[in-house]
Amino acid sequence: MSPASYLTAPPRVAAVNCITADLSTIHGVFWLALAFCLLAVLGSIGYAATRAWQLWKTVRAVAKAATDAVGRVTTSAATAEERAVALTAGTERLSTAITHLQGSLEELAVIRAAAAEPRNLLASIRGLVPRK
């Protein structure tokens, strides 16, 4: 070593102070790193909990909306079923009325045929009588 290097080197007493200073710095950095890790973990847990709570509220809202929609569809289906039953009952009444109408038309045809006989007889008699 050159004599100039002795002048720039720290004294031996300073070396002991550097070691103790380094230990206190290491402890400070350790506590700072530990605090940062705890903050990061707790912050992540808080963020995840907040997002989970929002997800839970969204799931509950969607489930409520789906339940309401299913209720409306069920009500509509019940109404449609009632209308179909009423339509079936109306169809049965219509079928009965059509059968009754056909019977009445057959009676009318018999009555018309019976009424046509005297008319035909009268027309044939009139044909024998001379006209002016």
Rosetta constraint file for C-alpha pairs under 8 A:
AtomPair CA 1 CA 5 HARMONIC 6.38 0.50
AtomPair CA 1 CA 6 HARMONIC 7.65 0.50
AtomPair CA 2 CA 6 HARMONIC 7.11 0.50
AtomPair CA 3 CA 7 HARMONIC 6.88 0.50
AtomPair CA 4 CA 8 HARMONIC 6.65 0.50
AtomPair CA 5 CA 9 HARMONIC 6.10 0.50
AtomPair CA 10 CA 14 HARMONIC 6.31 0.50
AtomPair CA 10 CA 15 HARMONIC 7.28 0.50
AtomPair CA 11 CA 15 HARMONIC 6.91 0.50
AtomPair CA 12 CA 16 HARMONIC 7.06 0.50
AtomPair CA 13 CA 17 HARMONIC 6.70 0.50
AtomPair CA 14 CA 18 HARMONIC 6.06 0.50
AtomPair CA 15 CA 19 HARMONIC 6.42 0.50
AtomPair CA 16 CA 20 HARMONIC 6.52 0.50
AtomPair CA 17 CA 21 HARMONIC 5.91 0.50
AtomPair CA 18 CA 22 HARMONIC 5.81 0.50
AtomPair CA 19 CA 23 HARMONIC 6.24 0.50
AtomPair CA 20 CA 24 HARMONIC 6.36 0.50
AtomPair CA 21 CA 25 HARMONIC 6.09 0.50
AtomPair CA 22 CA 26 HARMONIC 5.96 0.50
AtomPair CA 23 CA 27 HARMONIC 6.15 0.50
AtomPair CA 24 CA 28 HARMONIC 6.14 0.50
AtomPair CA 25 CA 29 HARMONIC 6.05 0.50
AtomPair CA 26 CA 30 HARMONIC 5.92 0.50
AtomPair CA 27 CA 31 HARMONIC 6.17 0.50
AtomPair CA 28 CA 32 HARMONIC 6.03 0.50
AtomPair CA 29 CA 33 HARMONIC 5.95 0.50
AtomPair CA 30 CA 34 HARMONIC 6.00 0.50
AtomPair CA 31 CA 35 HARMONIC 5.97 0.50
AtomPair CA 32 CA 36 HARMONIC 6.14 0.50
AtomPair CA 33 CA 37 HARMONIC 6.11 0.50
AtomPair CA 34 CA 38 HARMONIC 6.11 0.50
AtomPair CA 35 CA 39 HARMONIC 6.00 0.50
AtomPair CA 36 CA 40 HARMONIC 6.01 0.50
AtomPair CA 37 CA 41 HARMONIC 6.04 0.50
AtomPair CA 38 CA 42 HARMONIC 5.91 0.50
AtomPair CA 39 CA 43 HARMONIC 5.73 0.50
AtomPair CA 40 CA 44 HARMONIC 6.00 0.50
AtomPair CA 41 CA 45 HARMONIC 6.14 0.50
AtomPair CA 42 CA 46 HARMONIC 6.03 0.50
AtomPair CA 43 CA 47 HARMONIC 6.04 0.50
AtomPair CA 44 CA 48 HARMONIC 6.00 0.50
AtomPair CA 45 CA 49 HARMONIC 5.96 0.50
AtomPair CA 46 CA 50 HARMONIC 6.10 0.50
AtomPair CA 47 CA 51 HARMONIC 6.22 0.50
AtomPair CA 48 CA 52 HARMONIC 5.98 0.50
AtomPair CA 49 CA 53 HARMONIC 6.09 0.50
AtomPair CA 50 CA 54 HARMONIC 6.29 0.50
AtomPair CA 51 CA 55 HARMONIC 6.09 0.50
AtomPair CA 52 CA 56 HARMONIC 6.10 0.50
AtomPair CA 53 CA 57 HARMONIC 6.24 0.50
AtomPair CA 54 CA 58 HARMONIC 6.15 0.50
AtomPair CA 55 CA 59 HARMONIC 6.08 0.50
AtomPair CA 56 CA 60 HARMONIC 6.16 0.50
AtomPair CA 57 CA 61 HARMONIC 6.16 0.50
AtomPair CA 58 CA 62 HARMONIC 6.11 0.50
AtomPair CA 59 CA 63 HARMONIC 6.00 0.50
AtomPair CA 60 CA 64 HARMONIC 6.09 0.50
AtomPair CA 61 CA 65 HARMONIC 6.15 0.50
AtomPair CA 62 CA 66 HARMONIC 6.01 0.50
AtomPair CA 63 CA 67 HARMONIC 6.04 0.50
AtomPair CA 64 CA 68 HARMONIC 6.15 0.50
AtomPair CA 65 CA 69 HARMONIC 6.11 0.50
AtomPair CA 66 CA 70 HARMONIC 6.09 0.50
AtomPair CA 67 CA 71 HARMONIC 6.15 0.50
AtomPair CA 68 CA 72 HARMONIC 6.26 0.50
AtomPair CA 69 CA 73 HARMONIC 6.19 0.50
AtomPair CA 70 CA 74 HARMONIC 6.04 0.50
AtomPair CA 71 CA 75 HARMONIC 6.15 0.50
AtomPair CA 72 CA 76 HARMONIC 6.13 0.50
AtomPair CA 73 CA 77 HARMONIC 6.05 0.50
AtomPair CA 74 CA 78 HARMONIC 6.17 0.50
AtomPair CA 75 CA 79 HARMONIC 6.23 0.50
AtomPair CA 76 CA 80 HARMONIC 6.10 0.50
AtomPair CA 77 CA 81 HARMONIC 6.06 0.50
AtomPair CA 78 CA 82 HARMONIC 6.23 0.50
AtomPair CA 79 CA 83 HARMONIC 6.27 0.50
AtomPair CA 80 CA 84 HARMONIC 6.11 0.50
AtomPair CA 81 CA 85 HARMONIC 6.17 0.50
AtomPair CA 82 CA 86 HARMONIC 6.14 0.50
AtomPair CA 83 CA 87 HARMONIC 5.97 0.50
AtomPair CA 84 CA 88 HARMONIC 6.07 0.50
AtomPair CA 85 CA 89 HARMONIC 6.20 0.50
AtomPair CA 86 CA 90 HARMONIC 6.07 0.50
AtomPair CA 87 CA 91 HARMONIC 6.02 0.50
AtomPair CA 88 CA 92 HARMONIC 6.25 0.50
AtomPair CA 89 CA 93 HARMONIC 6.31 0.50
AtomPair CA 90 CA 94 HARMONIC 6.05 0.50
AtomPair CA 91 CA 95 HARMONIC 6.04 0.50
AtomPair CA 92 CA 96 HARMONIC 6.21 0.50
AtomPair CA 93 CA 97 HARMONIC 6.09 0.50
AtomPair CA 94 CA 98 HARMONIC 6.05 0.50
AtomPair CA 95 CA 99 HARMONIC 6.25 0.50
AtomPair CA 96 CA 100 HARMONIC 6.23 0.50
AtomPair CA 97 CA 101 HARMONIC 6.03 0.50
AtomPair CA 98 CA 102 HARMONIC 6.14 0.50
AtomPair CA 99 CA 103 HARMONIC 6.39 0.50
AtomPair CA 100 CA 104 HARMONIC 6.24 0.50
AtomPair CA 101 CA 105 HARMONIC 6.08 0.50
AtomPair CA 102 CA 106 HARMONIC 6.23 0.50
AtomPair CA 103 CA 107 HARMONIC 6.34 0.50
AtomPair CA 104 CA 108 HARMONIC 6.13 0.50
AtomPair CA 105 CA 109 HARMONIC 6.15 0.50
AtomPair CA 106 CA 110 HARMONIC 6.36 0.50
AtomPair CA 107 CA 111 HARMONIC 6.17 0.50
AtomPair CA 108 CA 112 HARMONIC 6.01 0.50
AtomPair CA 109 CA 113 HARMONIC 6.10 0.50
AtomPair CA 110 CA 114 HARMONIC 6.14 0.50
AtomPair CA 111 CA 115 HARMONIC 6.05 0.50
AtomPair CA 112 CA 116 HARMONIC 5.96 0.50
AtomPair CA 113 CA 117 HARMONIC 6.60 0.50
AtomPair CA 114 CA 118 HARMONIC 7.64 0.50
AtomPair CA 115 CA 119 HARMONIC 6.77 0.50
AtomPair CA 116 CA 120 HARMONIC 5.99 0.50
AtomPair CA 117 CA 121 HARMONIC 6.21 0.50
AtomPair CA 118 CA 122 HARMONIC 5.97 0.50
AtomPair CA 119 CA 123 HARMONIC 6.00 0.50
AtomPair CA 120 CA 124 HARMONIC 6.15 0.50
AtomPair CA 121 CA 125 HARMONIC 6.22 0.50
AtomPair CA 122 CA 126 HARMONIC 6.08 0.50
AtomPair CA 123 CA 127 HARMONIC 6.18 0.50
AtomPair CA 124 CA 128 HARMONIC 6.76 0.50
AtomPair CA 125 CA 129 HARMONIC 6.79 0.50
AtomPair CA 126 CA 130 HARMONIC 7.92 0.50
